[in-house]
Amino acid sequence: MNKKLSAKTDEVSRRDFIKTSAAAGVATLLSGTGTVFAQRPKKMRVCLLGCGGRGRDALKNCLEAAKHIGLELEVVGTADWFKDRAMQAGKDHNVPESRCFYGGDCYKKLFETNADVVVTATPPSFRPVHLEAAINAGKHVFMEKPVAVDPPGARRIIQAGELAKQKGLAVVAGTQRRHQANYLRNAYAIKAGAIGKIVGGCIWWCGGALWYKTKGQGESDADYMVRNWVSFAEMSGDHIVEQHVHNIDIANWFIGHPPTTALGFGGRARRKTGDQFDFFSIDLDYGDGCRIHSMCRQVDGTDGGVREFFTGTEGTTWGDGGLKPAKEKDIKIPDFPEYGGPYVQEHVDLLNSILAEKPLNEARNVAESTMTAIMGRISAYTGKLVRWSDLTENKESPWYNLTLKPSAEDFEKGEVVAPPDDVVSVPGTGERRG
């Protein structure tokens, strides 16, 4: 996208836009390379909660970001449900075994260390409990997306985010597109009126099936569900929540608010293990005549696509570029820093915001995008129209207090009973069938 669209428009200044985007908010503090012009400590401490592949990579991203901005970042603790993972991650970063924790309460021990920042990438069902505990312990947090699997969990994230604001703590989520330069440029242009008001669009995450695990002989239900978490809605929220949340987040961001209703369908054709659907198709009504078609699929041998497309009253755009205004406008789009790709830049923004004592807080954004995906999942599972208010305000709604079990607390108490494999919700019946 060109950094300048010809003719004159100054109704939205760079300062105004930066106020609307947590990631861009840091841009006022940055030089071209992302360096903060302020007094700052030379060293901070970080710990890792969730030592699977994504967690280990997120910690590497955080360490690379620290190196880029001239900050020494020491890893002081690791924690995971499984002992071997916690110990291996600790060994990789010279953490003593005494500070490598495992089991259902590992996060409590981890947060007793002197870490300044927590990187957390546990299964999504654990994140509301873990964020609350981290904020209560006075830690800044990077947490992977999505951040909940049910409405009460998403509301807990919002509440924890508000507490973080009161305590001056940063919360950055793994919705890395909000830190990606081409998305930030497009968001800026849209906010400045480049395509007018968004009135419709499509968002996709369609690809092949993910990995899955079968239950081992003698393996506990708890170990099985944690090891096979991408197959259980109780652990991941289903793939509309766990994966497609990225695209939903862009729709919410560009439009400026979550949808008012969701109505859709989905089904299961080939999946093995767990209780998730293979595909979803959801109509998201954002009100005022704006509707977005949300589509996601995890089926091998099918055509894929991970994109967003929006139609405005004065033009069209893809999420990450391809802006086509219907008429010429003079919108000067600023440069947005992006070092090492968005997965590193989100940590650059997190650390810089801490050092500048202007902590980013993305808890509400990611919770609302997670809640939007949950709303779509509930509609597909039940065949019913689901309202935003059903999940956020209407305590008489059957979905307001919908809690997927086993919960994070059940894992901590040792009270885990896994749902049966290959038994799923049947829309319109209120039943689950194999």
JOJOMO-V537185 format. One record per pair of residues at least 12 apart in sequence whose C-alpha atoms are under 8 Angstrom apart, sorted by the first residue. I is the first residue (numbers start at 1). J is the second residue. Records with the same first field share a line. If there is no record, write none. Layout:
I: J ; J
//
This chain:
1: 186 ; 321 ; 322 ; 323
3: 185 ; 331 ; 332 ; 333 ; 334
4: 330 ; 331 ; 332 ; 333
5: 328 ; 329 ; 330 ; 331 ; 332
6: 328 ; 329 ; 330 ; 331
7: 328 ; 329 ; 330 ; 331
8: 329 ; 330 ; 331
9: 192 ; 329 ; 330 ; 331
10: 192 ; 331
11: 192
12: 191 ; 192
13: 192
14: 188 ; 334
17: 188 ; 191
21: 178
22: 360 ; 361 ; 362
23: 178 ; 179 ; 346 ; 349 ; 360
24: 179 ; 184 ; 336
25: 360
26: 349 ; 352 ; 353 ; 360
27: 336 ; 337
29: 356
32: 337
33: 337 ; 339
34: 69 ; 337 ; 339 ; 348 ; 352
35: 69 ; 352
36: 69 ; 352 ; 355 ; 356
38: 355 ; 356
40: 355 ; 356
41: 71 ; 355
42: 70 ; 71 ; 72
43: 71 ; 72 ; 73 ; 74
44: 71 ; 72 ; 73 ; 74 ; 115 ; 116 ; 117
45: 73 ; 74 ; 75 ; 76 ; 114 ; 115 ; 116 ; 117
46: 73 ; 74 ; 75 ; 76 ; 77 ; 115 ; 116 ; 117 ; 118 ; 119
47: 75 ; 76 ; 77 ; 78 ; 110 ; 115 ; 117 ; 118 ; 119
48: 75 ; 77 ; 78 ; 79 ; 118 ; 119 ; 120
49: 78 ; 79 ; 80 ; 107 ; 110 ; 118 ; 119 ; 120 ; 121 ; 122
50: 78 ; 79 ; 80 ; 81 ; 86 ; 120 ; 121 ; 122 ; 123
51: 78 ; 79 ; 80 ; 85 ; 86 ; 89 ; 121 ; 122
52: 85 ; 121 ; 122
54: 121
55: 119 ; 120 ; 121 ; 122
56: 89
58: 119 ; 121 ; 343
59: 119
61: 343 ; 344 ; 347
62: 344 ; 347 ; 348
64: 344
65: 344 ; 345 ; 347 ; 348 ; 351
66: 347 ; 348 ; 351
68: 348
69: 348 ; 352
75: 93 ; 94 ; 95 ; 115
76: 95 ; 99 ; 113 ; 114 ; 115
77: 90 ; 95 ; 99 ; 100 ; 101 ; 110 ; 113 ; 115
78: 90 ; 95 ; 99 ; 100 ; 101 ; 110
79: 100 ; 101 ; 102 ; 106 ; 107 ; 110
80: 101 ; 102 ; 103 ; 106 ; 107 ; 122
81: 102 ; 103 ; 104 ; 106 ; 226
82: 102 ; 103
83: 101 ; 102 ; 103
86: 100 ; 101 ; 102
87: 100 ; 101
99: 113
103: 412
104: 411 ; 412 ; 413 ; 414
105: 412
107: 130
108: 133
111: 133 ; 134 ; 137 ; 139
112: 137
115: 139
116: 138 ; 139 ; 140
117: 139 ; 140 ; 141 ; 142
118: 134 ; 139 ; 140 ; 141 ; 142
119: 141 ; 142 ; 143
120: 141 ; 142 ; 143 ; 144
121: 143 ; 144
122: 144
123: 226 ; 229 ; 235 ; 236
124: 145 ; 146 ; 147 ; 148 ; 149 ; 235 ; 236 ; 237 ; 242
125: 147 ; 148 ; 149 ; 153 ; 234 ; 235 ; 236 ; 237 ; 407 ; 408
126: 148 ; 407 ; 408
127: 143 ; 147 ; 148
128: 147 ; 148 ; 153 ; 154 ; 156 ; 157
129: 408
131: 143 ; 157 ; 160
132: 156 ; 157 ; 160
135: 160 ; 163 ; 164 ; 169
138: 167 ; 169
139: 169
140: 169 ; 170 ; 171
141: 169 ; 170 ; 171 ; 172
142: 171 ; 172 ; 173 ; 174 ; 347 ; 350
143: 171 ; 172 ; 173 ; 174
144: 173 ; 174 ; 175
145: 173 ; 174 ; 175 ; 242 ; 245 ; 366
146: 174 ; 241 ; 242 ; 243 ; 245 ; 366 ; 367 ; 370
147: 366 ; 367 ; 370
148: 236 ; 237 ; 367 ; 370 ; 371
149: 233 ; 234 ; 235 ; 236 ; 237 ; 241 ; 370 ; 374 ; 404
150: 237 ; 371 ; 374 ; 402 ; 403 ; 404
151: 371 ; 374 ; 391 ; 392 ; 399 ; 400 ; 401 ; 402 ; 403
152: 400 ; 401 ; 402 ; 403
154: 367 ; 368 ; 370 ; 371
155: 367 ; 392
157: 363 ; 364 ; 367
158: 363 ; 364 ; 367
160: 363
161: 361 ; 362 ; 363 ; 364
164: 361
165: 361
168: 357 ; 358 ; 359
169: 354 ; 359 ; 360 ; 361
170: 350 ; 353 ; 354 ; 359 ; 360 ; 361
171: 350 ; 359 ; 360 ; 361 ; 362 ; 363
172: 346 ; 350 ; 360 ; 361 ; 362 ; 363
173: 362 ; 363 ; 366
174: 343 ; 346
175: 246 ; 249 ; 366
176: 342 ; 343 ; 346
177: 246 ; 250 ; 342
179: 338 ; 342 ; 345 ; 346 ; 349
180: 338 ; 341 ; 342 ; 345
181: 335 ; 336 ; 337 ; 338 ; 342
182: 320 ; 321
183: 319 ; 320 ; 321
184: 336
185: 333 ; 334 ; 335 ; 336
186: 319 ; 320 ; 321 ; 323
187: 253 ; 254
188: 333
189: 331 ; 333
190: 254
191: 254
192: 331
194: 314 ; 315 ; 325 ; 329 ; 331
195: 311 ; 312 ; 313 ; 314 ; 315 ; 316 ; 317 ; 323 ; 324 ; 325 ; 326
196: 312 ; 313 ; 314 ; 315
197: 312 ; 313 ; 314
198: 255 ; 290 ; 310 ; 311 ; 312 ; 313
199: 289 ; 290 ; 291 ; 310 ; 311 ; 312 ; 313
200: 290 ; 291 ; 292 ; 310 ; 311 ; 312
201: 291 ; 292 ; 293 ; 308 ; 309 ; 310 ; 311
202: 292 ; 293 ; 294 ; 295 ; 308 ; 309 ; 310
203: 247 ; 248 ; 251 ; 292 ; 293 ; 294 ; 295 ; 306 ; 307 ; 308 ; 309
204: 244 ; 247 ; 294 ; 295 ; 296 ; 305 ; 306 ; 307 ; 308
205: 243 ; 244 ; 247 ; 295 ; 296 ; 297 ; 304 ; 305 ; 306 ; 307
206: 295 ; 296 ; 297 ; 298 ; 303 ; 304 ; 305 ; 306
207: 296 ; 297 ; 298 ; 299 ; 300 ; 302 ; 303 ; 304 ; 305
208: 297 ; 298 ; 299 ; 300 ; 301 ; 302 ; 304
209: 271 ; 298 ; 299 ; 300
210: 230 ; 298
211: 230
212: 228 ; 230 ; 231 ; 272 ; 273
213: 227 ; 228 ; 273
214: 228 ; 273
221: 416 ; 417 ; 418
222: 411 ; 414 ; 416 ; 417 ; 418
225: 418
228: 274
231: 273 ; 274 ; 275 ; 276
232: 274 ; 275 ; 276
233: 274 ; 275 ; 276 ; 404
234: 404 ; 405 ; 406 ; 407
237: 374
238: 276 ; 277 ; 377
239: 276 ; 277 ; 296 ; 298
240: 280 ; 296 ; 373 ; 374 ; 376 ; 377
241: 370 ; 373 ; 374 ; 377
244: 296 ; 373
245: 369 ; 370 ; 373
247: 306 ; 307 ; 308
248: 294 ; 369 ; 372 ; 373
249: 365 ; 366 ; 369
250: 308 ; 319
251: 292 ; 308
252: 369
257: 286
258: 286 ; 368 ; 369 ; 372
259: 284 ; 285 ; 286 ; 287 ; 372 ; 388
260: 284 ; 285 ; 286 ; 287 ; 387 ; 388 ; 389
261: 284 ; 285 ; 286 ; 375 ; 385 ; 386 ; 387 ; 388
262: 282 ; 283 ; 284 ; 285 ; 375 ; 376 ; 379 ; 385 ; 386 ; 387 ; 388
263: 282 ; 283 ; 284 ; 376 ; 379 ; 380 ; 383 ; 384 ; 385 ; 386
264: 280 ; 281 ; 282 ; 283 ; 376 ; 379 ; 380 ; 383 ; 384 ; 385
265: 280 ; 281 ; 282 ; 379 ; 380 ; 381 ; 383 ; 427
266: 278 ; 279 ; 280 ; 281 ; 380 ; 381
267: 279 ; 280
270: 299
271: 422
272: 421 ; 422
273: 421 ; 422
274: 419 ; 420 ; 421 ; 422 ; 423
275: 419 ; 420 ; 421 ; 422 ; 423 ; 424
276: 424
277: 424
278: 297 ; 298 ; 299
279: 295 ; 296 ; 297 ; 298 ; 299
280: 294 ; 295 ; 296 ; 297 ; 377 ; 380
281: 293 ; 294 ; 295 ; 296 ; 380
282: 294 ; 295 ; 376 ; 380
284: 376
307: 319
308: 320
314: 326 ; 327
315: 327
371: 391
372: 388
375: 387 ; 388 ; 391
380: 427
381: 425 ; 426 ; 427
382: 425 ; 426 ; 427 ; 428 ; 429 ; 430
383: 427 ; 428
384: 428
406: 418
422: 434
//
